[in-house]
Structure formats: structure tokens, C-alpha cells
Amino acid sequence: MTQTKDKINQRLYNKAETAKYLGLSVPTLNKLIKEDKVPQAIKISEGRWAWDSLALSKWIDEQQKT
């Protein structure tokens, strides 16, 4: 794996990692996803989704301002 792919993979979180990063349970994250209250996930392949940690960090900052 190249260094670039390693950096990208470090930035991508699966659902459990995203919930942990946001300080939520997976069921709560699922609820927020259904309500479209969290950033959109990136489709990696059929049935595989990931969240960009930079997008999540930016979203957290925006939420704290309001």
C-alpha cells in the first residue's frame, strides 16, 4: 500500500469508529443518519460505507458554534 492510501485509510472511519469518535452509540448514530443530521458517508463498495474524519471534525466545529 502506498503512503497516500495509508493516509486516506487513516482518515476513514467505519460506523463503529464514527460512533466512538462522535461519542455516540451505534444505535444513536443510526438514528442520526436516518434523520440526516450527520455528514454523509462515502460509499467504498457494495455494502461498505465510511466517514471522513476531517468532514466529521468540521461538522463538530460547526455544531459547537450554533
N, C-alpha and C positions, 0 to 999 in steps of 0.2 A: 504494500500500500504506500502511496506517495505521501509526502508530508502534507500536501494540500488536502487530500482525502482524510487524513488523520485529524486535521484541524476542523474540517466540516463535521466529521463524525462526533467530535467532542462538543460541538455546538448543538447537535440534535439530541432531543430527549424523547423517549417513548412515553406512553401515557403515565406509567407509574413514576417515572423520573420527573415528569412535568408536574404531577400532583405533589410530589415531595418538594420540588423547587418552589411551588406556589404555597406550600404549607397547607395543602388540602388533602382530603381522602380521595381515592379514585372515584367513588360514587358521587361525591360533590363535584369533582371535575367533570364527570359525565353530565351532570345536571347543567353546569355552566356551558358546556359545549352545546347541548340541546337548545339552550336559551340564547346561544350565540353571544355570550358575554366574555369569552376569552379569545385570544388570537387564533386564527385558522391554522390547522395542522397542514403539513406538507405531505402529499401522497408519495411514498417512496416506491411502493409496488402494490400489487393486489393485496388488500388487507393489511398493509403496513403503512402507518402514519407516524410522523414525528413533528415535534415542535422545535422551532429555532430558539435557542436560549437568548439570543440578542433581541428577538422580537418580544419574547416574554419579559425580559428586563425593561424594555422600552414601555411595554404595556403596564407593568407595575409602576413605573415612574409616573405615567400619565394618570393612573388611578389614584396615586397618592396626592396629586395636585388638585384633584376635584373633591 
